[in-house]
Amino acid sequence: MNTAVIGRLILKDWRLNRLTISLAIAVGVGALLLVRYGSEIARTLGTVWFFVALIVLGSMLPASTIINERKKQTLAFIMSLPVSAVQYAIAKMLSIWAMFLVPWCGLIISALVVIETGRVIPHGVIPILLILAMLPLLGFCIISSATLIGESEGALIAASLVCNSSYWFVWYLLSRIPTLTENWKSGLPVWNPAVRTVLLSEMATLAIIVAITLLLQSRKRDFI
């Protein structure tokens, strides 16, 4: 595996998307400040903006890192380098996943700090926070995988529409599970079987999507 070329491809993506990542982090941090120090209405707005920042970032990164390579006709040059189809897919997935996971992890940790250090939000919301935070990660995974496999704006738009229009419905379904919501106001996080099942299901879905993406990408013969 040509790790030098893969490393350069990853760094290229990071340089091109550093502004988008910085803006998402700034919006997320601002939202957490509203949650920490604002009124009840401000906390509600901050919570919405926190998740919106992650959702928008998950939709923008695939467009800027995958679709733009075709629009700007740089993909032909990249595939002329000493890199195989699988190596290109690995480099692309490593770069795009890292670009999302760095702000995602940073904002989730910041949210946990706000809960732990503040006296406003009960610690019982921590399990549902992690469950809900996994949804933008799943959406990002679906959008990036569909874009990488489909290699078109149509695939990106279709995946984005499906994911971004489904969050409210999934949130509604989760809120209807009594064992997930009954401990929100608890002073301690409760990791009951329902919480563990949902979290494990989300992580298993992520692993399956990544595996299918690499499998389908490895079978491609035409990348131009």
Number of C-alpha atoms within 10 A of each C-alpha: 10 11 11 11 17 21 13 12 17 21 13 13 19 18 9 12 16 11 11 17 21 12 13 23 21 15 19 28 20 15 25 24 16 21 25 20 13 15 11 12 11 16 20 15 16 23 17 13 19 25 19 18 23 26 23 16 22 29 24 18 22 26 19 16 22 21 21 15 16 16 12 9 12 12 16 13 10 14 14 9 11 13 18 14 17 17 19 21 20 18 22 21 22 15 21 24 18 14 21 20 15 12 20 24 12 13 24 16 12 15 23 16 12 18 20 14 10 14 10 14 19 17 20 20 23 21 22 22 14 15 20 17 19 18 20 25 21 19 23 29 25 24 28 30 24 22 24 24 18 14 17 17 17 12 19 25 16 14 21 25 13 13 20 19 11 14 16 11 10 13 13 11 10 17 14 11 11 10 16 21 16 13 21 20 13 13 12 14 16 19 16 12 11 13 18 13 11 16 18 13 12 16 13 11 15 18 13 10 16 15 12 13 21 19 13 13 21 16 10 11 8 6 11 11
